[in-house]
Amino acid sequence: MIKIRTRFAPSPTGDLHIGGARTALFNWLLARHAQGVFILRIEDTDVARSTEEAIQVILDAMTWLGMDWDEGPFYQTERISLYQEAAEKLLNEGKAYRCYCTPEELTAKREAALKAGIKPKYDRTCLHRKSFPSGKSSAIRFLSPEEGKTVVEDIIQGRVEFDNSELDDLIILRSDGLPTYNFSVVVDDATMEITHVIRGNDHLNNTPRQIQIYQALDYPLPKFGHVPMILGPDKKKLSKRHGAQSVMEYQKMGYLPQAVVNYLVRLGWSYGDQEEFTREELIEK
């Protein structure tokens, strides 16, 4: 029987949001319930915005909430060669191509499409390019299939179909050699042998793109589960106007960590009329 492996992969660009803590909790509980493995991964490839202080805040918040990890923390900035090797593999197999378009050229293409009332989508200029500029750095784009559908079999949302014609040839490796989110997350989840990807449903639209990359790299697909976002009383995404957002704000206000855990797990889940749970009960149920 395959051992369940889950992960929590925050970006260290600020405090750990209460919604992120809830996602981490669901992954942690699934791993503990199944006697599996819970992995902590820090997605720090946004070098300009990632900080050591934010990393420490994440680690402190996880520790305060009692969500211990079995492996990690792993840092994406220490795994750059893995992403570059995977991108080269796709290039060599004709599943990706180099793109020399400048940001200004891409902006002009986008504005022209919007002006024409067309959904902006890369026009594959560089796929059909006959000559290549010497000495000019390039990004690498994934060659997305134009026909058919990509199906997400979601354990929470059910079956969701996406027309491949709506998906773009996304950049997987920037000209500076750093990976984009949709690419690095696939390489990481596959090489870390993640079996279940549980995350917010704001990531659902990323999933068909990631599935295509999984398939292109001959990686086995994990099970996907996209949980609803935490909303405020006005039914809008939780933000500062609704009050405290970060986990450590609740610590400073004197809340007990088990109370925060208990409240978070009850957002989107219930067990009869029971409202209070011990940590052991949450893992069991």
SESE-32595 format. One record per residue: z, y, x of N, C-alpha, C in turn; residue number from 1. Coordinates in pm, 1 decimal. Each point is the difference from the previous one (the first is absolute). Example, Ala and Ser with C-alpha at 12.3 -4.5 7.8 and 13.67 -1.06 7.14 Angstrom:
BEGIN
<<780.0 -569.0 1319.0> <0.0 119.0 -89.0> <0.0 120.0 90.0> 1>
<<-72.0 105.0 -35.0> <6.0 119.0 82.0> <73.0 109.0 -77.0> 2>
***
This chain:
BEGIN
<<0.0 -120.2 84.9> <0.0 120.2 -84.9> <0.0 125.3 88.4> 1>
<<-85.8 96.6 -33.1> <-10.8 122.6 77.9> <122.5 87.9 -23.0> 2>
<<59.5 47.3 107.7> <115.4 88.8 -11.0> <-45.8 139.9 -38.2> 3>
<<66.9 57.7 -100.8> <-34.4 134.1 -45.6> <38.3 102.4 106.1> 4>
<<-95.2 88.1 29.6> <21.4 107.5 96.5> <-40.4 132.2 -66.2> 5>
<<94.8 91.6 -11.8> <-26.5 131.4 -58.0> <25.1 106.4 105.2> 6>
<<-40.4 121.2 -32.6> <19.4 109.1 96.8> <21.7 131.1 -72.2> 7>
<<63.7 92.7 70.1> <8.0 139.3 -43.2> <-56.2 80.9 114.7> 8>
<<-96.8 88.7 -30.6> <-74.0 68.0 106.5> <-8.9 150.0 -26.5> 9>
<<109.2 73.1 20.9> <-1.5 144.0 -24.2> <-65.1 78.4 113.1> 10>
<<-46.1 120.7 -32.8> <-50.4 92.8 100.9> <112.0 97.6 34.3> 11>
<<30.1 20.2 127.2> <112.0 86.9 39.2> <-38.4 147.2 4.2> 12>
<<-35.9 52.5 -115.9> <-41.7 140.2 -7.3> <100.0 83.4 -78.9> 13>
<<115.1 -58.2 -32.5> <102.5 70.8 -75.9> <111.0 -97.5 -37.7> 14>
<<87.3 44.2 -89.0> <110.2 -85.6 -44.1> <-51.6 -119.0 -79.4> 15>
<<80.8 -107.4 -6.5> <-35.2 -114.2 -82.7> <20.9 36.3 -146.3> 16>
<<-108.7 6.6 -73.4> <1.4 35.5 -142.2> <65.0 -111.3 -80.8> 17>
<<61.6 37.4 -110.2> <68.0 -98.6 -84.1> <-100.4 -102.0 -56.4> 18>
<<-123.7 44.0 -22.7> <-102.6 -92.5 -46.5> <-36.7 -100.8 107.0> 19>
<<-4.5 44.1 125.8> <-25.7 -91.7 110.6> <112.7 -99.8 16.0> 20>
<<122.8 46.3 -20.4> <115.5 -90.0 9.0> <-7.6 -108.6 -107.3> 21>
<<-47.4 35.8 -118.2> <-14.4 -99.3 -107.2> <-105.9 -103.7 37.2> 22>
<<-110.4 43.8 58.6> <-102.1 -94.1 46.4> <56.8 -92.9 105.7> 23>
<<73.3 57.1 94.7> <63.2 -81.6 104.0> <95.3 -102.0 -62.2> 24>
<<74.4 43.7 -100.5> <97.6 -87.6 -65.4> <-67.7 -119.7 -65.9> 25>
<<-110.2 23.1 -70.2> <-70.0 -110.9 -65.1> <-51.2 -99.9 103.2> 26>
<<-51.4 49.7 112.4> <-47.0 -89.2 106.1> <115.8 -76.3 63.0> 27>
<<109.6 69.4 22.0> <118.6 -62.1 60.4> <56.8 -108.6 -91.4> 28>
<<9.5 31.2 -129.3> <55.2 -97.0 -95.0> <-88.0 -124.7 -11.4> 29>
<<-131.9 18.8 -1.5> <-90.8 -114.7 -8.0> <18.1 -90.0 121.4> 30>
<<7.6 61.0 116.8> <17.8 -79.1 122.5> <133.9 -72.2 -0.5> 31>
<<105.0 67.4 -40.5> <132.8 -62.5 0.0> <9.1 -109.9 -106.2> 32>
<<-58.9 25.0 -116.5> <2.6 -99.8 -107.8> <-70.3 -128.7 42.9> 33>
<<-111.4 15.5 72.3> <-80.9 -115.6 40.5> <41.2 -54.8 136.9> 34>
<<108.4 57.6 55.4> <43.2 -37.8 135.5> <-116.7 16.9 98.3> 35>
<<-68.7 112.1 -18.5> <-115.2 30.7 83.5> <33.7 100.5 108.3> 36>
<<-100.0 78.6 37.5> <13.4 94.8 111.4> <-36.8 140.0 -48.5> 37>
<<85.5 96.7 34.1> <-24.6 140.6 -34.7> <-24.8 77.2 129.2> 38>
<<-114.0 69.1 6.0> <-43.9 68.6 121.7> <-0.4 150.8 -22.3> 39>
<<45.4 72.5 100.4> <-7.1 146.3 -2.8> <-105.8 45.6 99.0> 40>
<<-95.3 77.4 -50.3> <-109.2 50.8 83.4> <-10.3 151.6 -17.4> 41>
<<-6.1 72.0 109.0> <-10.1 145.5 -4.3> <-145.5 40.1 23.0> 42>
<<-61.6 61.4 -102.0> <-141.4 37.0 8.1> <-10.1 142.6 53.3> 43>
<<0.7 9.4 132.7> <12.4 128.8 68.4> <-128.1 46.6 68.4> 44>
<<-114.8 -42.0 -50.6> <-126.0 40.9 64.3> <-38.0 145.1 -30.8> 45>
<<66.6 61.3 -98.6> <-19.8 144.0 -22.5> <88.8 71.9 101.9> 46>
<<-48.3 4.0 122.1> <80.4 47.8 113.3> <46.7 143.7 -20.3> 47>
<<-83.9 82.2 -61.2> <33.7 141.8 -16.2> <119.6 20.2 -92.5> 48>
<<19.2 -89.2 -96.7> <105.6 18.5 -99.6> <118.4 -94.1 17.8> 49>
<<-17.7 -108.2 75.0> <108.0 -96.7 18.7> <101.9 52.7 101.3> 50>
<<128.4 -22.8 -30.1> <105.4 47.6 90.0> <104.1 -109.2 23.1> 51>
<<65.2 8.2 113.9> <109.2 -92.2 31.1> <115.8 18.8 -97.6> 52>
<<21.7 125.2 -43.0> <108.3 28.4 -94.6> <-24.3 -71.0 -132.7> 53>
<<-125.7 2.2 -46.3> <-32.8 -65.9 -126.5> <15.6 -151.4 10.8> 54>
<<-35.7 -56.0 115.8> <18.5 -143.6 21.9> <147.2 -35.6 -11.1> 55>
<<85.8 80.5 62.7> <143.0 -28.3 -3.3> <55.0 11.8 -141.2> 56>
<<-49.6 97.0 -76.7> <44.0 16.5 -139.0> <-35.3 -124.9 -81.5> 57>
<<-118.2 -54.0 21.9> <-41.9 -122.0 -70.2> <92.9 -116.0 35.1> 58>
<<25.7 -17.3 128.5> <87.0 -109.3 44.2> <141.3 17.2 -56.2> 59>
<<49.6 124.1 0.9> <134.6 26.9 -52.5> <7.2 -27.7 -150.1> 60>
<<-103.2 41.7 -73.1> <-1.4 -20.1 -145.9> <-5.5 -148.2 -34.5> 61>
<<-82.6 -74.5 70.9> <-9.4 -144.5 -24.0> <133.3 -68.3 28.3> 62>
<<63.4 40.1 108.4> <129.3 -57.6 36.5> <105.6 35.7 -103.2> 63>
<<1.6 125.9 -44.0> <98.6 43.9 -99.1> <-14.2 -77.5 -131.4> 64>
<<-123.0 -27.3 -39.9> <-23.9 -74.2 -123.9> <20.5 -150.8 16.8> 65>
<<22.8 -44.2 122.9> <26.9 -141.6 24.3> <-125.1 -86.4 3.5> 66>
<<-115.2 61.7 22.8> <-125.6 -76.5 6.5> <-30.2 -33.2 146.1> 67>
<<54.0 -110.4 45.6> <-22.4 -43.1 138.2> <-137.9 -63.4 12.9> 68>
<<-58.1 10.7 117.4> <-133.6 -56.7 23.3> <9.3 -112.5 101.8> 69>
<<-90.9 -96.2 -14.3> <-0.1 -118.6 86.3> <-88.2 18.8 122.9> 70>
<<-105.2 80.4 -14.6> <-91.2 26.2 111.8> <-31.4 148.5 1.9> 71>
<<-15.8 53.9 121.4> <-29.9 141.1 14.3> <124.3 78.0 41.2> 72>
<<-7.6 132.1 -5.8> <-115.8 74.9 -47.9> <-118.5 -4.3 97.3> 73>
<<-118.4 -20.3 -58.2> <-124.6 5.0 75.6> <-60.4 139.2 -16.9> 74>
<<-65.7 47.8 103.9> <-59.2 133.5 -2.3> <-151.3 -11.0 19.4> 75>
<<-74.0 62.7 -91.5> <-145.8 -9.1 8.5> <-54.3 60.4 128.7> 76>
<<65.4 101.5 52.6> <-49.2 62.7 122.5> <8.6 -94.9 120.0> 77>
<<74.7 -108.7 -15.4> <8.3 -99.6 106.6> <-98.5 -114.5 -21.8> 78>
<<-83.3 11.7 -104.4> <-91.8 -107.6 -37.0> <-146.1 48.2 -5.4> 79>
<<-27.2 114.4 62.9> <-132.6 61.6 -9.2> <-110.3 -94.7 47.5> 80>
<<26.1 -75.6 106.2> <-103.6 -88.8 53.4> <-41.8 -105.6 -102.1> 81>
<<92.8 -42.5 -85.5> <-32.9 -98.6 -104.3> <-103.1 55.9 -97.2> 82>
<<20.2 125.6 -41.8> <-92.1 62.1 -95.1> <-136.3 22.2 64.2> 83>
<<0.4 41.4 125.0> <-126.3 24.5 69.0> <-79.1 -129.1 19.5> 84>
<<70.6 -108.7 30.8> <-67.6 -130.0 15.9> <-59.3 -46.3 -132.9> 85>
<<74.0 20.0 -109.6> <-49.5 -40.9 -131.4> <-122.2 82.9 -39.4> 86>
<<2.8 129.8 30.9> <-114.7 86.3 -31.7> <-123.1 -40.3 81.8> 87>
<<20.5 -34.1 126.4> <-110.6 -45.0 84.7> <-59.6 -130.4 -53.2> 88>
<<86.1 -86.4 -49.9> <-47.4 -126.8 -58.0> <-93.2 27.2 -118.2> 89>
<<40.5 93.3 -86.6> <-84.0 34.9 -114.8> <-131.6 63.5 45.2> 90>
<<7.7 83.7 102.5> <-122.2 60.5 55.0> <-96.7 -107.0 51.2> 91>
<<52.8 -92.1 75.6> <-83.5 -104.4 60.7> <-63.2 -92.2 -103.1> 92>
<<66.5 -12.3 -115.6> <-49.6 -88.3 -105.6> <-84.0 74.7 -103.3> 93>
<<-25.5 128.2 24.7> <-81.4 78.1 -93.0> <71.1 34.8 -129.0> 94>
<<133.0 -4.0 1.2> <77.9 30.9 -120.0> <59.6 140.6 4.9> 95>
<<-32.5 72.4 106.0> <43.7 138.5 16.2> <-103.6 71.5 86.4> 96>
<<5.0 130.9 2.6> <-96.7 76.2 80.1> <64.1 130.4 48.3> 97>
<<-56.3 54.5 106.4> <51.2 124.0 57.0> <-51.7 119.6 -78.9> 98>
<<87.7 97.4 -16.2> <-36.1 121.7 -74.0> <23.3 121.0 89.9> 99>
<<-106.0 80.2 18.1> <5.3 116.5 87.9> <6.0 131.0 -78.5> 100>
<<9.4 -8.9 -130.5> <1.7 121.5 -81.9> <124.6 83.4 31.2> 101>
<<-18.5 130.8 9.0> <112.0 90.2 26.1> <75.0 29.2 -130.3> 102>
<<123.8 47.2 9.9> <73.1 38.7 -121.8> <-76.6 102.7 -82.8> 103>
<<-68.3 92.1 67.6> <-77.3 102.1 -70.2> <-116.4 -62.7 -77.5> 104>
<<-65.9 -97.5 60.0> <-109.8 -69.0 -67.5> <49.7 -78.2 -120.8> 105>
<<114.0 -64.8 16.0> <56.0 -77.9 -111.1> <43.9 90.8 -114.0> 106>
<<57.5 115.5 33.7> <40.0 96.5 -102.5> <-122.3 50.8 -76.3> 107>
<<-107.6 25.6 72.7> <-123.5 47.8 -64.4> <-56.2 -105.9 -94.3> 108>
<<4.0 -127.1 41.2> <-48.2 -108.8 -85.5> <84.7 -9.1 -127.3> 109>
<<130.5 13.7 17.4> <90.9 -9.1 -114.8> <-24.3 114.4 -98.6> 110>
<<-13.0 120.1 53.5> <-22.9 116.8 -86.3> <-133.2 -9.8 -72.6> 111>
<<-101.5 -52.0 67.9> <-131.9 -15.7 -62.6> <5.7 -100.2 -114.5> 112>
<<74.6 -108.7 21.3> <13.7 -101.3 -105.7> <72.2 57.7 -121.0> 113>
<<107.6 72.3 24.7> <76.0 59.8 -110.5> <-85.4 101.5 -76.4> 114>
<<-77.7 75.7 75.1> <-86.2 99.9 -63.9> <-104.9 -66.5 -87.5> 115>
<<-44.2 -119.5 41.7> <-101.2 -73.8 -77.0> <63.1 -84.6 -110.9> 116>
<<133.4 5.8 -10.1> <68.1 -77.1 -102.6> <7.8 -148.4 31.0> 117>
<<-7.0 -32.8 128.6> <4.1 -139.5 44.2> <133.7 -27.6 69.2> 118>
<<54.6 -118.3 -20.6> <123.7 -37.3 68.0> <-25.1 -2.0 151.3> 119>
<<79.0 74.6 77.7> <-20.6 1.8 146.2> <12.5 -139.0 60.8> 120>
<<-97.0 -35.3 79.8> <-2.7 -130.8 64.1> <-86.5 10.8 124.9> 121>
<<43.5 -60.1 108.9> <-77.1 10.5 124.4> <-139.1 -59.6 -19.1> 122>
<<-100.8 71.3 47.4> <-139.6 -38.0 -25.0> <-60.0 -92.4 106.0> 123>
<<82.8 -50.4 89.1> <-42.0 -96.9 102.5> <-103.0 57.6 97.2> 124>
<<11.9 128.9 25.5> <-88.7 63.4 97.8> <0.8 -75.8 131.5> 125>
<<119.1 -33.7 47.3> <10.7 -61.7 132.7> <-33.0 -149.4 -0.8> 126>
<<5.6 -62.7 -116.9> <-41.5 -139.9 -7.5> <-149.3 -11.4 28.7> 127>
<<-74.5 99.3 -46.9> <-146.2 -1.6 15.4> <-48.0 83.9 119.0> 128>
<<91.9 48.3 79.8> <-35.5 84.4 113.3> <-81.4 -79.4 103.5> 129>
<<-109.3 58.2 47.5> <-86.5 -66.9 97.6> <41.8 30.4 144.5> 130>
<<57.5 119.3 18.9> <44.8 37.4 134.3> <146.9 40.8 -6.4> 131>
<<68.8 -17.9 109.6> <143.3 26.1 2.9> <31.7 102.1 108.1> 132>
<<78.4 101.9 -33.8> <31.9 105.6 96.5> <75.7 -56.2 120.5> 133>
<<-40.3 35.3 117.5> <70.1 -47.7 119.9> <119.1 90.1 28.8> 134>
<<109.7 -61.4 37.5> <118.9 75.8 36.0> <76.1 56.4 -117.4> 135>
<<-39.9 -33.3 -122.4> <67.9 50.2 -119.3> <87.6 -109.6 -57.9> 136>
<<126.0 32.7 -27.4> <91.2 -100.7 -54.6> <-38.4 -33.8 -143.3> 137>
<<35.2 -120.0 -42.2> <-37.0 -43.9 -134.5> <118.7 -65.6 -68.5> 138>
<<-1.9 7.2 -130.8> <92.4 -76.8 -82.0> <-68.4 -132.8 -32.7> 139>
<<74.7 -92.7 -57.4> <-58.3 -127.1 -44.5> <22.2 -12.5 -150.0> 140>
<<-108.5 -25.1 -71.0> <6.5 -18.0 -145.2> <-17.9 -146.6 -37.5> 141>
<<72.8 -41.6 -103.0> <-15.8 -134.2 -55.7> <-121.5 -1.5 -91.2> 142>
<<-82.4 -103.0 11.6> <-119.6 -12.0 -83.6> <38.3 -72.1 -129.1> 143>
<<23.4 78.9 -101.8> <45.7 -54.6 -127.8> <-117.7 -53.6 -81.7> 144>
<<13.8 -115.8 -64.0> <-108.1 -51.9 -84.2> <-29.7 95.0 -115.4> 145>
<<-125.8 16.4 -32.8> <-39.5 94.3 -105.1> <-11.2 -65.8 -136.9> 146>
<<-12.1 -131.6 -2.1> <-20.0 -69.3 -127.8> <121.5 -86.7 -33.4> 147>
<<10.1 -35.2 -127.5> <107.4 -88.6 -43.5> <130.9 72.7 -24.1> 148>
<<105.4 -77.8 -12.5> <132.6 53.1 -27.6> <101.5 -57.8 99.0> 149>
<<104.5 75.1 24.4> <114.9 -50.9 75.3> <114.6 -12.4 -99.1> 150>
<<59.0 -117.6 -6.1> <103.1 -29.2 -100.0> <136.9 -5.7 65.6> 151>
<<94.5 72.1 -58.9> <139.5 -5.5 42.9> <77.0 -82.3 -102.1> 152>
<<53.0 -113.5 43.6> <85.6 -81.6 -87.3> <144.2 41.7 27.4> 153>
<<48.0 95.9 -79.1> <130.1 60.4 25.9> <108.7 -72.0 -79.1> 154>
<<109.7 -33.8 66.1> <105.8 -76.0 -67.3> <77.7 85.9 -100.0> 155>
<<-21.8 131.1 1.6> <65.4 89.8 -95.4> <-102.0 62.4 -95.0> 156>
<<-109.6 50.8 54.4> <-101.0 70.1 -80.0> <-100.9 -93.8 -65.2> 157>
<<-4.6 -124.4 45.3> <-99.4 -93.6 -51.6> <-131.3 11.3 76.4> 158>
<<-107.4 -43.5 -62.6> <-132.5 2.8 63.8> <-61.3 140.0 -12.1> 159>
<<-35.7 58.3 114.3> <-60.9 132.5 1.2> <-131.2 -8.9 78.4> 160>
<<-109.1 44.6 -61.2> <-131.7 -8.6 63.2> <-47.8 137.9 43.3> 161>
<<-62.8 4.9 116.3> <-55.5 124.4 53.3> <-147.2 -22.3 32.2> 162>
<<-86.3 90.3 -47.2> <-141.9 -6.3 34.4> <-17.0 39.8 146.3> 163>
<<-65.5 -85.9 76.3> <-21.0 31.0 141.6> <-83.6 125.9 20.5> 164>
<<-83.3 31.9 -98.5> <-82.7 120.7 11.5> <84.6 127.1 1.1> 165>
<<126.2 -11.0 -46.3> <89.2 115.4 -3.9> <77.8 16.9 130.5> 166>
<<-5.4 -101.8 86.7> <78.0 3.1 123.7> <-84.4 54.6 114.4> 167>
<<65.9 68.6 90.8> <-69.1 68.6 108.3> <6.1 -80.2 129.4> 168>
<<-85.6 35.8 95.3> <8.5 -55.3 135.4> <110.4 75.5 73.5> 169>
<<121.8 -42.4 -19.0> <111.8 76.6 53.8> <8.5 -10.3 151.5> 170>
<<51.8 104.4 60.4> <24.2 -0.8 143.9> <119.3 -90.4 27.4> 171>
<<-15.9 -92.7 93.3> <109.8 -89.6 35.2> <61.4 35.6 135.0> 172>
<<-80.4 63.2 86.2> <50.0 44.3 129.9> <-53.0 140.5 23.9> 173>
<<92.0 95.4 21.0> <-41.4 137.7 21.8> <-57.1 17.6 140.6> 174>
<<-59.6 114.3 23.8> <-64.0 24.6 129.3> <100.6 5.9 114.7> 175>
<<128.3 20.8 -31.9> <103.0 -0.5 104.3> <53.5 -140.0 28.1> 176>
<<-58.7 -101.1 -67.0> <40.2 -138.3 23.8> <113.9 -47.8 -86.3> 177>
<<54.8 87.1 -85.5> <111.3 -38.7 -86.9> <-52.4 -53.0 -132.7> 178>
<<68.1 -99.8 -57.3> <-47.1 -59.3 -125.1> <38.6 82.8 -121.0> 179>
<<-73.4 -17.0 -106.8> <38.2 60.7 -127.7> <91.0 -96.7 -74.6> 180>
<<66.1 51.3 -102.7> <99.6 -79.1 -72.7> <-55.6 -131.5 -53.6> 181>
<<-111.8 6.4 -71.9> <-50.9 -120.5 -66.1> <-38.1 -110.5 97.8> 182>
<<-31.3 37.8 122.2> <-36.3 -99.5 100.7> <123.6 -56.3 70.4> 183>
<<85.7 87.6 46.7> <116.9 -46.0 75.2> <91.9 -86.2 -85.8> 184>
<<10.3 33.4 -128.7> <89.6 -76.9 -86.2> <-50.1 -143.1 -18.3> 185>
<<-131.7 -17.6 -4.4> <-56.4 -134.9 -12.7> <24.2 -81.0 126.8> 186>
<<-30.0 60.1 115.1> <19.2 -70.6 126.8> <147.0 -36.5 18.6> 187>
<<88.7 93.0 -32.3> <143.2 -26.2 15.0> <47.6 -109.3 -95.1> 188>
<<-34.3 13.2 -128.0> <48.3 -98.2 -97.4> <-53.2 -139.9 31.1> 189>
<<-123.8 -8.0 47.7> <-58.4 -130.2 31.9> <64.1 -60.6 124.7> 190>
<<12.5 79.1 105.3> <55.4 -53.3 124.2> <149.8 -25.7 -9.9> 191>
<<66.8 68.7 -91.6> <142.8 -25.2 -23.2> <21.7 -107.7 -106.4> 192>
<<-110.7 -53.4 -50.2> <0.3 -110.7 -96.3> <79.4 34.3 -127.1> 193>
<<-21.4 123.0 -48.6> <64.5 42.9 -123.7> <-60.1 -77.7 -117.1> 194>
<<84.0 -58.6 -82.8> <-48.3 -79.1 -113.4> <-4.2 80.5 -130.2> 195>
<<87.5 100.3 -10.9> <8.0 80.2 -122.1> <7.2 147.7 37.7> 196>
<<-94.0 79.3 -54.0> <-0.9 144.7 21.2> <45.9 65.2 -130.1> 197>
<<124.1 48.3 0.0> <56.1 66.4 -118.2> <10.7 148.1 32.2> 198>
<<-66.6 84.4 -79.5> <-0.8 143.2 27.8> <-25.9 77.7 -128.2> 199>
<<4.6 134.1 7.8> <-20.5 83.2 -117.4> <-142.6 -7.9 -52.3> 200>
<<-14.9 20.5 -131.0> <-133.8 -13.4 -58.7> <-92.5 115.9 35.6> 201>
<<50.3 98.3 76.4> <-89.9 103.1 52.5> <-88.2 -56.8 110.6> 202>
<<32.2 -122.1 46.1> <-81.3 -66.2 102.4> <-104.0 -95.9 -60.7> 203>
<<-1.0 -13.6 -131.3> <-89.8 -97.8 -61.5> <-146.2 26.7 34.3> 204>
<<-40.1 127.2 2.7> <-140.1 32.3 30.4> <-36.6 -29.9 145.4> 205>
<<100.1 -11.9 87.2> <-27.9 -37.0 139.0> <-26.5 -149.7 13.6> 206>
<<50.0 -77.7 -93.8> <0.6 -145.3 15.1> <-139.6 -62.0 7.1> 207>
<<-97.8 39.8 -83.1> <-133.2 -61.2 14.2> <-61.7 26.6 137.3> 208>
<<22.9 118.3 54.4> <-50.4 31.5 134.4> <65.1 -92.5 103.5> 209>
<<129.6 -21.2 -15.8> <72.0 -86.1 93.3> <-42.8 -145.6 -14.6> 210>
<<-23.8 -44.4 -122.1> <-46.1 -137.5 -22.5> <-133.3 -22.9 70.9> 211>
<<-89.9 96.9 -8.2> <-128.8 -13.8 68.8> <18.2 -13.6 150.7> 212>
<<96.2 73.5 55.4> <25.6 -9.2 144.8> <62.6 -134.7 33.9> 213>
<<94.3 -46.7 -82.5> <55.7 -134.6 18.6> <-112.2 -102.6 8.9> 214>
<<-90.1 7.0 -95.5> <-108.2 -98.4 -7.1> <-94.3 11.9 119.3> 215>
<<-30.0 122.5 42.1> <-90.8 20.5 112.9> <58.8 -54.6 130.1> 216>
<<132.4 6.3 11.8> <67.5 -48.3 120.8> <45.4 -146.3 -13.0> 217>
<<-36.7 -62.5 -112.2> <36.7 -140.0 -25.3> <150.9 -20.6 -1.3> 218>
<<71.3 97.5 -52.1> <145.0 -10.7 -15.0> <32.7 -57.8 -138.0> 219>
<<103.4 -82.4 -12.0> <43.1 -45.3 -132.9> <60.3 116.0 -78.0> 220>
<<-25.5 2.4 -130.5> <53.0 108.4 -83.4> <145.9 -25.5 -35.2> 221>
<<84.3 104.2 5.4> <135.8 -12.6 -51.9> <-2.8 16.2 -151.4> 222>
<<111.1 -19.8 -65.2> <13.6 33.7 -141.4> <38.1 147.3 -8.5> 223>
<<-62.5 71.9 -94.4> <27.5 142.0 -16.7> <79.8 23.6 -127.4> 224>
<<94.7 92.8 8.5> <75.9 41.1 -118.1> <23.6 149.9 7.4> 225>
<<-49.7 75.0 -99.4> <13.1 145.4 0.2> <96.4 43.9 -110.1> 226>
<<114.0 51.8 42.3> <105.6 37.4 -94.4> <-20.8 143.1 -48.3> 227>
<<41.2 29.9 -124.0> <-13.4 136.8 -51.8> <80.8 98.6 82.4> 228>
<<-46.8 123.3 3.1> <68.7 106.5 72.0> <125.2 42.8 -77.0> 229>
<<96.1 58.9 71.3> <115.7 61.2 -66.1> <-43.2 136.6 -51.6> 230>
<<21.7 23.5 -128.8> <-39.6 126.5 -62.5> <123.5 79.9 -41.0> 231>
<<-17.5 129.6 -11.4> <105.6 85.8 -50.1> <1.9 -0.9 -152.4> 232>
<<95.1 70.6 -61.1> <7.2 6.3 -147.0> <-127.5 53.3 -64.5> 233>
<<-77.7 77.5 76.9> <-124.7 56.1 -53.0> <-118.7 -94.1 19.2> 234>
<<29.7 -124.9 42.3> <-102.9 -104.3 18.9> <-93.3 29.9 117.5> 235>
<<41.1 90.8 86.5> <-78.4 29.5 118.7> <67.7 -60.9 122.2> 236>
<<-80.0 -22.0 106.1> <51.2 -62.1 121.3> <122.9 74.6 50.3> 237>
<<101.7 -75.1 38.9> <125.2 57.6 46.9> <-25.3 96.2 114.8> 238>
<<56.4 120.3 -11.4> <-17.5 100.7 104.2> <128.6 80.8 13.3> 239>
<<-1.6 97.9 89.7> <120.4 78.7 26.0> <51.9 71.0 -124.6> 240>
<<-89.2 35.5 -91.1> <43.8 72.1 -119.1> <86.8 -86.5 -90.9> 241>
<<-4.8 -131.8 20.9> <82.0 -89.6 -81.1> <137.4 -23.7 61.0> 242>
<<24.9 51.3 120.1> <129.3 -21.4 65.0> <-15.7 -70.8 132.7> 243>
<<106.4 -70.5 40.8> <1.2 -65.9 130.8> <-112.5 -102.2 11.1> 244>
<<-65.5 0.7 114.8> <-110.1 -92.3 25.0> <32.4 -103.5 106.7> 245>
<<68.3 43.1 106.0> <21.1 -89.8 112.6> <126.4 -82.6 -15.8> 246>
<<-2.8 -117.5 60.6> <113.9 -91.6 -6.6> <125.6 64.5 57.5> 247>
<<-14.7 65.9 115.1> <117.7 53.4 67.5> <61.4 117.6 -74.1> 248>
<<-74.3 63.8 -89.6> <59.5 103.0 -85.7> <105.7 -60.8 -90.5> 249>
<<-26.1 -120.9 -48.2> <96.2 -67.7 -87.1> <124.5 -40.7 78.6> 250>
<<-20.0 -37.3 125.5> <115.8 -31.2 83.7> <87.4 124.1 17.2> 251>
<<-62.5 114.2 26.2> <74.3 124.2 20.6> <73.7 43.8 -126.6> 252>
<<-55.3 -35.8 -117.0> <64.5 36.9 -125.6> <113.0 -95.1 -38.2> 253>
<<20.0 -104.0 81.8> <112.7 -88.8 -23.3> <-29.4 -124.9 -80.6> 254>
<<-127.3 -28.0 -26.3> <-33.5 -121.8 -73.3> <24.5 -122.4 88.0> 255>
<<42.5 -107.9 -62.7> <17.5 -125.8 71.9> <-136.7 -68.2 15.6> 256>
<<-25.5 -62.1 113.8> <-131.5 -63.4 19.4> <-29.9 -107.5 -104.0> 257>
<<101.1 -78.1 -40.6> <-25.0 -103.6 -98.9> <-36.6 59.2 -135.8> 258>
<<54.6 118.3 -29.6> <-33.9 67.1 -125.9> <-146.1 44.0 1.2> 259>
<<-46.3 51.8 114.1> <-139.6 41.5 11.8> <-92.1 -121.5 -10.8> 260>
<<35.7 -108.6 69.8> <-78.9 -123.7 -6.2> <-5.9 -51.7 -142.8> 261>
<<113.0 -1.6 -67.2> <7.5 -51.5 -136.5> <-88.4 82.3 -94.1> 262>
<<3.5 132.4 16.9> <-80.1 86.6 -85.9> <-148.8 -16.7 27.3> 263>
<<-36.7 -6.9 128.4> <-141.0 -11.5 35.1> <-61.5 -130.0 -51.8> 264>
<<73.2 -108.9 12.1> <-56.8 -128.4 -40.6> <-18.6 -7.3 -150.7> 265>
<<77.5 81.4 -73.0> <-11.6 -1.2 -145.9> <-113.7 89.6 -50.1> 266>
<<-62.6 74.3 89.8> <-115.5 81.1 -39.2> <-123.0 -89.0 -2.0> 267>
<<-33.1 -53.3 -114.4> <-116.3 -87.4 -12.9> <35.2 -146.7 -8.5> 268>
<<128.8 -32.6 -5.8> <42.4 -140.5 -10.1> <130.3 -5.3 -77.4> 269>
<<19.4 -104.4 -77.0> <125.8 -18.2 -71.6> <30.9 -148.4 -9.5> 270>
<<127.6 -27.5 -23.4> <44.0 -138.2 -15.4> <94.6 -3.5 -119.5> 271>
<<-61.9 -15.4 -118.5> <79.7 4.2 -122.2> <67.4 135.5 -14.0> 272>
<<127.7 -2.3 -39.2> <76.3 123.9 -16.3> <84.7 33.6 122.3> 273>
<<-9.0 -81.2 103.8> <81.7 23.7 118.6> <-48.9 124.5 73.9> 274>
<<92.6 88.5 32.6> <-35.6 124.8 66.1> <49.1 8.3 143.5> 275>
<<106.4 -74.1 32.3> <54.3 6.0 135.7> <-13.0 -136.7 66.6> 276>
<<-46.1 2.9 124.4> <-24.1 -123.7 73.1> <59.6 10.7 139.5> 277>
<<54.4 -109.8 46.9> <35.7 -7.6 140.1> <-128.8 -25.3 79.9> 278>
<<6.6 19.6 129.3> <-116.7 -26.1 84.2> <-43.1 -146.1 -11.1> 279>
<<97.4 -90.0 -6.4> <-30.7 -142.7 -10.0> <-69.7 -31.9 -131.7> 280>
<<42.8 65.9 -108.7> <-64.2 -22.8 -129.9> <-143.7 50.4 0.3> 281>
<<-22.5 114.1 63.8> <-136.3 53.1 6.6> <-91.7 -95.9 75.6> 282>
<<48.7 -54.8 109.2> <-80.6 -93.9 78.2> <-28.2 -126.1 -80.5> 283>
<<98.8 -46.0 -72.7> <-15.5 -123.1 -78.3> <-98.1 18.4 -114.7> 284>
<<4.9 116.6 -66.3> <-75.9 19.6 -123.3> <-133.5 68.9 22.4> 285>
***
